[in-house]
């Protein structure tokens, strides 16, 4: 059943629901929680219960804090929930998004079916003459995004999976506050739908990454790319081995040799400006399972390798969102997909492969396969004259060593492109950090027998991997997002369950939307 998500403008005291959610903040420098305007209104009907809890320190107003109050018939709602929003001056959209995700997870577990969000952030921000960090439209979008991201569960393979959440939220109503009422209804609806689209696209990508590798084979990933494209009016073509051989895609063909599953290259096209030539390219690494090939990983190292196609999931999720948001820009998503398995036919250390653009690579370690399939896909995008080319990949363990699980690594040959991606990430709550690509790092990937080596060794491994990819961008502006540290969480968070994060979907969609408005 699809979630009923809509705007309302009704008296809060008369809305029948399981949970009526209002905001409470903790302004910077304050030692006490502060009720939002809707919370103050309800507090009058509840005999000062909410304010009293704040004064006693029972409600602190910290981000993601939830405090429930039974209304005992004094309101039409069964429960009033005070949702802590912390200090909205510091990081308004991200704070609100995470708080709403935490809220959704907890309400889902409690079986709340009808929820009303009356989170008026304007009354918790600085006074009118001070800079506002969170507009009411951005707040509306952030609430929707956060709530839908928090509702996400992947339980389809549990025998009781679907029934476990049948009692979960079915109706989410967002109260139009005084600040939002200054906008016309279509503007508000656009903000709501934008939040929904971005969250649903992210959850689509999370589904792909969370699928087991015996289900999501390269062929199945290509099929789902085609199905998604057909659902949203996108053109899709899927290249198979004969076409790859004709095109000279030596990287993708070599990586797939050890698997019984053939390789594919799915190409999904959005034409938002059909009168214009070219457009930009999104390229996502689609290794549906990575054993390491002949350079075999340890058993522990393979446990999460079903997620080695998170880059592919990100670009497919992004182009789904783009198709629904309809920016006036042409975007093409390239998804090279394969398994990397050990077999008598597997490619080997010492092999020399020729990529589609004619450059040769000396193989050093078969567990560095992602750059090979990306090289062919990027070469295809460069041949089509697409710019910029943005690739997304769970490429290196080195990026986890460098940045942990907080920042996505960003590498680029173009400063403006880097700045735009970082700004887009900030807008949607995804952190990117640019790392260097100085020419000195190219020394590590020099080969005596080929144009380049496949790896530059352990020192600066994420940088040298990016230096390899740089060879296949042609003359295009190019950026590489290494999401190895941010695409998956090993344990549940208050705002997210264990598993795929869907990172980069919303950053890429936001980047494209901004590019389209720039003309």
C-alpha positions as CSV (number, residue, x, y, z in Angstrom):
1,X,0.0,0.0,0.0
2,X,1.4,3.4,-1.0
3,X,1.9,5.9,1.7
4,X,-0.7,8.7,1.8
5,X,1.4,11.8,2.1
6,X,-0.3,15.2,1.9
7,X,-0.6,18.8,3.2
8,X,-3.4,19.9,5.5
9,X,-4.4,23.2,7.1
10,X,-6.6,22.3,10.0
11,X,-7.0,23.0,13.7
12,X,-4.4,21.0,15.5
13,X,-6.7,20.4,18.5
14,X,-9.3,18.7,16.2
15,X,-7.1,16.4,14.1
16,X,-7.7,12.7,14.9
17,X,-4.5,10.8,14.6
18,X,-2.3,8.3,16.4
19,X,0.6,10.8,16.8
20,X,0.6,14.6,16.5
21,X,4.3,15.7,16.3
22,X,5.4,19.2,17.2
23,X,9.0,20.5,17.5
24,X,11.1,21.5,20.5
25,X,14.5,23.1,20.1
26,X,17.6,23.8,22.1
27,X,18.9,27.2,21.0
28,X,22.6,27.8,21.1
29,X,23.8,28.9,24.5
30,X,20.5,28.0,26.2
31,X,20.3,25.5,29.1
32,X,16.6,24.8,28.5
33,X,14.4,23.4,25.7
34,X,12.2,25.8,23.8
35,X,8.7,24.9,22.5
36,X,7.8,25.7,19.0
37,X,4.6,27.7,18.3
38,X,2.4,24.7,17.6
39,X,3.8,23.0,20.8
40,X,2.8,26.1,22.8
41,X,-0.7,26.0,21.4
42,X,-1.1,22.3,22.4
43,X,0.4,23.0,25.7
44,X,-2.5,25.3,26.6
45,X,-4.9,22.4,26.0
46,X,-2.7,20.0,28.0
47,X,-2.6,22.2,31.1
48,X,1.0,23.3,30.7
49,X,2.3,19.7,30.7
50,X,4.8,20.2,27.8
51,X,6.3,23.4,29.3
52,X,6.5,21.8,32.7
53,X,8.5,18.9,31.3
54,X,10.9,21.3,29.6
55,X,11.4,23.3,32.9
56,X,12.1,20.1,34.9
57,X,14.7,19.0,32.3
58,X,12.8,15.9,31.3
59,X,12.7,17.3,27.7
60,X,16.1,18.6,26.6
61,X,15.3,19.4,23.0
62,X,18.3,17.6,21.6
63,X,18.2,16.5,18.0
64,X,16.2,13.3,17.5
65,X,14.9,13.2,21.1
66,X,11.3,11.9,21.3
67,X,9.0,12.5,24.3
68,X,5.4,11.1,24.2
69,X,2.4,12.6,26.1
70,X,-1.0,10.9,26.3
71,X,-3.7,13.4,25.6
72,X,-6.4,11.6,27.7
73,X,-9.1,13.0,25.4
74,X,-8.1,16.6,25.7
75,X,-7.2,16.5,22.0
76,X,-8.4,14.5,19.1
77,X,-4.9,13.0,18.7
78,X,-4.1,10.0,20.9
79,X,-0.5,11.1,21.6
80,X,1.4,14.3,21.3
81,X,5.1,13.8,20.4
82,X,7.7,16.4,21.2
83,X,10.4,16.0,18.6
84,X,13.8,17.4,19.6
85,X,15.4,19.5,16.8
86,X,18.5,20.7,18.7
87,X,20.2,23.8,17.4
88,X,18.7,24.6,14.0
89,X,21.1,27.5,13.5
90,X,24.0,25.1,13.1
91,X,22.8,22.7,10.4
92,X,19.1,23.2,9.9
93,X,18.2,20.9,7.0
94,X,20.4,18.1,8.0
95,X,19.3,18.2,11.7
96,X,15.6,18.3,10.7
97,X,16.1,15.5,8.1
98,X,17.8,13.2,10.7
99,X,15.3,14.0,13.4
100,X,12.4,13.1,11.2
101,X,14.1,9.9,10.1
102,X,14.5,8.9,13.8
103,X,10.9,9.8,14.4
104,X,9.7,7.6,11.6
105,X,11.6,4.6,12.7
106,X,10.3,4.9,16.3
107,X,6.7,5.5,15.2
108,X,6.9,2.6,12.8
109,X,8.0,0.3,15.6
110,X,5.1,1.6,17.8
111,X,2.6,0.8,15.0
112,X,1.4,4.4,14.5
113,X,-0.7,4.4,11.3
114,X,-1.9,8.1,11.0
115,X,0.7,10.7,11.8
116,X,0.5,14.5,11.7
117,X,3.7,16.6,11.5
118,X,3.2,20.1,12.8
119,X,6.9,21.0,13.0
120,X,7.1,24.8,12.7
121,X,10.8,25.4,12.5
122,X,10.5,29.2,12.0
123,X,9.5,29.7,15.7
124,X,12.7,27.9,16.8
125,X,15.1,29.8,14.6
126,X,16.7,33.3,15.2
127,X,14.5,36.4,15.4
128,X,13.2,37.9,12.1
129,X,16.1,40.3,11.7
130,X,18.7,37.5,12.1
131,X,19.8,35.2,9.2
132,X,17.5,32.2,8.7
133,X,19.3,28.9,8.2
134,X,16.3,27.0,7.1
135,X,13.4,28.4,5.0
136,X,10.0,27.0,5.5
137,X,10.0,25.4,2.0
138,X,13.3,23.7,2.7
139,X,12.0,22.6,6.0
140,X,9.0,21.0,4.4
141,X,11.1,19.1,1.9
142,X,13.6,18.0,4.6
143,X,10.7,16.7,6.8
144,X,9.4,14.5,3.9
145,X,12.8,13.3,2.9
146,X,13.8,12.4,6.5
147,X,10.5,10.7,7.3
148,X,10.5,8.5,4.2
149,X,14.2,7.6,4.6
150,X,13.5,6.6,8.2
151,X,10.5,4.4,7.2
152,X,12.7,2.3,4.9
153,X,13.0,-1.4,5.8
154,X,14.4,-4.3,3.8
155,X,12.6,-7.3,5.0
156,X,11.4,-9.1,1.9
157,X,13.3,-12.2,2.5
158,X,12.1,-12.7,6.1
159,X,9.1,-15.1,6.2
160,X,7.3,-12.6,8.4
161,X,8.9,-9.5,6.8
162,X,5.9,-8.0,5.0
163,X,3.4,-8.6,7.9
164,X,5.9,-7.2,10.5
165,X,5.3,-3.7,9.2
166,X,1.7,-3.9,8.1
167,X,0.7,-1.7,11.0
168,X,3.3,0.9,10.2
169,X,2.6,4.4,9.0
170,X,0.0,4.6,6.2
171,X,-0.9,8.3,6.4
172,X,1.4,11.2,7.0
173,X,-0.1,14.6,7.0
174,X,2.0,17.8,7.1
175,X,0.4,20.9,8.7
176,X,0.9,24.1,6.8
177,X,2.3,26.6,9.3
178,X,2.0,30.4,9.2
179,X,5.3,30.9,7.4
180,X,4.4,28.2,4.7
181,X,0.9,29.7,4.3
182,X,2.5,32.7,2.5
183,X,3.3,30.4,-0.4
184,X,0.6,29.2,-2.9
185,X,-0.5,25.6,-2.7
186,X,1.3,24.5,-5.9
187,X,4.7,25.8,-4.5
188,X,4.1,23.9,-1.2
189,X,3.1,20.8,-3.1
190,X,6.2,21.0,-5.3
191,X,8.4,21.1,-2.1
192,X,6.6,18.1,-0.7
193,X,6.9,16.1,-3.9
194,X,10.5,16.9,-4.3
195,X,11.2,15.5,-0.9
196,X,9.2,12.4,-1.7
197,X,10.9,11.9,-5.1
198,X,14.5,12.2,-3.6
199,X,13.7,9.9,-0.7
200,X,12.0,7.3,-2.9
201,X,14.9,7.3,-5.4
202,X,17.3,6.8,-2.5
203,X,15.3,3.9,-1.2
204,X,15.2,2.4,-4.7
205,X,19.0,2.5,-4.7
206,X,19.1,1.0,-1.1
207,X,16.9,-1.9,-2.3
208,X,19.4,-2.7,-5.1
209,X,22.4,-2.7,-2.8
210,X,20.6,-4.7,-0.1
211,X,19.6,-7.5,-2.5
212,X,21.5,-10.8,-2.1
213,X,24.0,-11.5,-4.9
214,X,22.2,-14.7,-6.0
215,X,19.2,-12.5,-6.8
216,X,20.9,-9.3,-8.1
217,X,23.2,-10.8,-10.8
218,X,24.6,-8.6,-13.5
219,X,21.7,-9.6,-15.8
220,X,19.2,-8.8,-13.1
221,X,20.7,-5.4,-12.4
222,X,20.5,-4.6,-16.2
223,X,16.9,-5.8,-16.2
224,X,16.0,-3.6,-13.3
225,X,17.7,-0.7,-15.0
226,X,15.5,-1.3,-18.0
227,X,12.3,-1.7,-15.9
228,X,13.0,1.5,-14.0
229,X,13.6,3.3,-17.2
230,X,10.4,2.1,-18.8
231,X,8.5,3.1,-15.6
232,X,9.6,6.7,-15.8
233,X,9.7,7.3,-19.6
234,X,13.5,6.9,-20.1
235,X,15.3,5.4,-23.0
236,X,17.4,2.4,-22.1
237,X,19.7,0.1,-24.1
238,X,21.7,-2.8,-22.8
239,X,25.0,-3.8,-24.4
240,X,26.0,-7.4,-24.2
241,X,29.3,-9.3,-24.8
242,X,29.2,-9.2,-28.6
243,X,28.8,-5.5,-28.7
244,X,31.5,-5.1,-26.1
245,X,33.9,-7.1,-28.2
246,X,33.1,-5.0,-31.2
247,X,33.7,-1.8,-29.2
248,X,37.0,-3.2,-27.7
249,X,35.8,-3.0,-24.0
250,X,38.8,-5.0,-22.7
251,X,38.3,-4.1,-19.1
252,X,34.7,-5.2,-18.7
253,X,35.2,-8.3,-20.8
254,X,38.3,-9.4,-18.7
255,X,36.7,-8.9,-15.3
256,X,33.7,-11.0,-16.2
257,X,35.7,-13.9,-17.6
258,X,35.9,-15.8,-14.3
259,X,32.1,-15.7,-13.8
260,X,29.3,-17.8,-15.3
261,X,27.3,-14.6,-15.4
262,X,27.9,-12.5,-18.6
263,X,28.7,-8.7,-18.4
264,X,26.3,-6.0,-19.4
265,X,26.4,-2.2,-19.9
266,X,23.1,-0.5,-19.3
267,X,22.7,2.9,-20.7
268,X,19.8,5.0,-19.5
269,X,19.0,8.3,-21.1
270,X,17.0,11.3,-19.9
271,X,16.4,14.1,-22.5
272,X,15.3,17.2,-20.6
273,X,16.6,19.5,-23.3
274,X,16.0,17.5,-26.5
275,X,16.9,20.5,-28.7
276,X,20.4,20.5,-27.3
277,X,23.2,18.1,-28.1
278,X,25.3,16.3,-25.5
279,X,24.7,16.5,-21.8
280,X,26.3,15.1,-18.7
281,X,27.2,11.5,-17.8
282,X,26.8,9.6,-14.6
283,X,28.8,6.4,-14.4
284,X,28.3,3.8,-11.7
285,X,30.4,0.8,-10.8
286,X,28.2,-2.3,-10.9
287,X,30.1,-5.3,-9.5
288,X,27.3,-7.4,-8.1
289,X,29.7,-9.6,-6.2
290,X,33.4,-9.2,-5.7
291,X,35.4,-12.2,-4.6
292,X,38.6,-10.5,-5.6
293,X,39.1,-12.8,-8.5
294,X,42.4,-14.7,-8.5
295,X,43.7,-12.2,-5.9
296,X,41.1,-13.7,-3.6
297,X,39.7,-11.8,-0.7
298,X,39.5,-13.2,2.8
299,X,36.2,-14.8,3.9
300,X,35.5,-11.8,6.1
301,X,36.4,-9.4,3.3
302,X,33.6,-10.9,1.1
303,X,30.7,-10.5,3.5
304,X,29.6,-7.1,2.3
305,X,30.8,-7.5,-1.3
306,X,27.2,-7.8,-2.6
307,X,27.3,-4.0,-2.1
308,X,30.1,-3.4,-4.6
309,X,27.5,-2.2,-7.0
310,X,26.4,0.7,-4.8
311,X,27.8,3.2,-7.4
312,X,25.5,1.7,-10.1
313,X,22.6,1.9,-7.7
314,X,23.4,5.5,-7.0
315,X,23.4,6.6,-10.6
316,X,20.2,4.6,-11.3
317,X,18.5,6.2,-8.3
318,X,19.7,9.6,-9.4
319,X,18.4,9.3,-12.9
320,X,15.1,8.0,-11.6
321,X,14.8,11.2,-9.5
322,X,15.9,13.3,-12.4
323,X,13.2,11.8,-14.6
324,X,10.6,12.7,-12.1
325,X,11.9,16.2,-11.3
326,X,12.2,17.0,-15.0
327,X,15.2,19.5,-15.2
328,X,15.9,21.0,-18.6
329,X,19.2,19.1,-19.0
330,X,20.3,15.9,-20.8
331,X,21.6,13.2,-18.5
332,X,22.9,9.7,-19.4
333,X,23.6,7.0,-16.8
334,X,26.1,4.3,-17.6
335,X,26.0,1.1,-15.6
336,X,28.8,-1.4,-16.4
337,X,28.0,-4.6,-14.5
338,X,29.8,-7.9,-13.9
339,X,30.8,-10.3,-11.2
340,X,34.5,-10.7,-10.2
341,X,35.1,-14.4,-9.6
342,X,38.0,-16.9,-9.6
343,X,38.0,-19.4,-12.4
344,X,40.4,-21.0,-14.9
345,X,39.3,-18.3,-17.4
346,X,39.8,-15.4,-15.0
347,X,42.1,-12.5,-15.9
348,X,45.4,-12.7,-14.1
349,X,48.1,-10.5,-12.5
350,X,50.5,-9.8,-15.4
351,X,47.8,-9.6,-18.1
352,X,47.7,-6.5,-20.3
353,X,44.2,-5.2,-21.2
354,X,43.2,-2.7,-23.8
355,X,40.4,-0.4,-22.9
356,X,37.8,1.0,-25.3
357,X,39.7,4.3,-25.8
358,X,42.8,2.3,-26.9
359,X,44.9,2.7,-23.7
360,X,46.5,-0.4,-22.2
361,X,46.6,-1.4,-18.5
362,X,49.0,-3.8,-16.8
363,X,47.1,-5.9,-14.3
364,X,48.7,-6.1,-10.9
365,X,45.9,-7.2,-8.6
366,X,42.6,-8.7,-9.8
367,X,40.9,-7.3,-6.8
368,X,41.2,-3.8,-8.3
369,X,38.6,-4.6,-10.9
370,X,36.2,-1.6,-10.5
371,X,38.5,0.8,-12.3
372,X,38.6,-1.5,-15.3
373,X,34.9,-1.6,-15.9
374,X,34.6,2.1,-15.2
375,X,37.3,2.8,-17.7
376,X,35.3,1.3,-20.5
377,X,32.1,3.0,-19.5
378,X,33.8,6.4,-19.1
379,X,35.5,5.9,-22.5
380,X,32.0,5.3,-24.0
381,X,30.7,8.5,-22.4
382,X,33.8,10.5,-23.5
383,X,33.3,9.2,-27.1
384,X,29.8,10.6,-27.0
385,X,31.2,14.0,-26.1
386,X,29.3,14.1,-22.7
387,X,30.6,16.5,-20.1
388,X,30.9,16.5,-17.2
389,X,31.5,12.8,-16.5
390,X,30.8,11.9,-12.9
391,X,31.6,8.4,-11.8
392,X,30.5,6.8,-8.5
393,X,32.1,3.7,-7.1
394,X,32.9,1.7,-4.0
395,X,36.5,1.8,-5.3
396,X,39.1,1.6,-2.5
397,X,39.5,0.6,1.1
398,X,42.0,3.4,1.2
399,X,39.3,6.0,1.3
400,X,37.9,4.4,4.4
401,X,41.3,4.7,6.0
402,X,41.5,8.4,5.0
403,X,38.0,9.6,5.7
404,X,36.2,6.9,7.7
405,X,32.5,6.6,7.2
406,X,31.6,10.3,7.4
407,X,32.8,11.8,4.1
408,X,32.7,10.6,0.5
409,X,36.0,11.1,-1.3
410,X,35.9,13.5,-4.2
411,X,38.5,13.7,-6.9
412,X,38.3,16.0,-10.0
413,X,40.1,17.6,-12.8
414,X,37.8,20.7,-12.5
415,X,37.6,23.0,-9.6
416,X,34.2,24.5,-10.5
417,X,32.7,20.9,-10.8
418,X,34.1,20.0,-7.4
419,X,32.7,23.1,-5.7
420,X,29.3,22.4,-7.3
421,X,29.2,18.8,-6.1
422,X,30.3,19.8,-2.6
423,X,27.6,22.4,-2.4
424,X,25.0,19.9,-3.7
425,X,26.1,17.4,-1.0
426,X,25.8,20.1,1.7
427,X,22.3,20.9,0.6
428,X,21.1,17.3,1.0
429,X,23.2,16.4,4.0
430,X,25.9,14.3,2.3
431,X,29.4,15.3,3.0
432,X,32.1,15.3,0.3
433,X,35.8,16.0,0.8
434,X,38.1,16.8,-2.2
435,X,41.5,15.0,-2.2
436,X,44.5,16.0,-4.4
437,X,45.3,14.6,-7.9
438,X,48.8,16.2,-8.3
439,X,50.9,14.9,-11.2
440,X,53.4,13.4,-8.8
441,X,51.0,10.7,-8.0
442,X,51.1,9.5,-11.6
443,X,54.6,8.2,-11.0
444,X,53.1,5.3,-8.9
445,X,51.0,4.0,-11.9
446,X,53.7,4.0,-14.5
447,X,54.2,0.7,-16.2
448,X,57.2,-0.6,-18.1
449,X,55.0,-2.8,-20.4
450,X,51.8,-0.9,-20.8
451,X,50.4,2.7,-20.7
452,X,49.6,2.5,-17.0
453,X,49.5,0.0,-14.1
454,X,46.2,-1.0,-12.6
455,X,47.3,-0.1,-9.1
456,X,49.9,2.2,-7.5
457,X,50.3,0.2,-4.3
458,X,49.2,1.0,-0.8
459,X,50.5,4.6,-0.4
460,X,47.7,7.1,-1.5
461,X,45.8,4.2,-3.0
462,X,42.6,6.1,-3.4
463,X,44.4,8.9,-5.2
464,X,46.3,6.6,-7.5
465,X,43.0,4.8,-8.3
466,X,41.5,8.1,-9.3
467,X,44.6,9.0,-11.4
468,X,43.9,5.8,-13.4
469,X,40.3,6.8,-14.0
470,X,41.4,10.2,-15.1
471,X,43.0,8.6,-18.2
472,X,39.5,7.7,-19.5
473,X,37.6,11.0,-19.1
474,X,39.0,12.3,-22.4
475,X,38.7,16.1,-22.6
476,X,35.6,16.2,-20.4
477,X,35.4,17.8,-17.0
478,X,35.4,14.8,-14.6
479,X,34.7,14.0,-11.0
480,X,35.1,10.7,-9.2
481,X,33.1,9.9,-6.0
482,X,34.6,7.1,-3.9
483,X,31.8,5.9,-1.7
484,X,33.4,2.8,-0.2
485,X,33.2,4.3,3.3
486,X,29.7,5.9,3.0
487,X,27.6,3.4,1.0
488,X,26.9,0.9,3.8
489,X,26.5,1.0,7.6
490,X,27.4,-2.1,9.7
491,X,25.0,-1.4,12.6
492,X,21.7,0.3,12.9
493,X,21.6,4.0,13.6
494,X,18.8,5.9,15.3
495,X,17.8,7.3,11.9
496,X,18.7,4.3,9.7
497,X,18.7,0.6,9.7
498,X,21.8,-1.5,9.0
499,X,22.7,-1.8,5.3
500,X,22.7,0.4,2.3
501,X,22.6,4.2,2.7
502,X,21.8,5.2,-0.9
503,X,24.6,7.8,-0.7
504,X,25.1,10.1,-3.7
505,X,21.6,9.7,-5.1
506,X,20.3,13.0,-3.7
507,X,23.7,14.7,-4.2
508,X,23.7,13.9,-7.9
509,X,20.0,14.8,-8.4
510,X,20.6,18.1,-6.5
511,X,23.6,18.8,-8.7
512,X,21.7,18.3,-11.9
513,X,18.8,20.4,-10.7
514,X,21.2,23.3,-9.9
515,X,23.0,22.9,-13.2
516,X,19.7,23.0,-15.1
517,X,18.7,26.3,-13.4
518,X,22.1,27.9,-14.2
519,X,21.4,27.4,-17.9
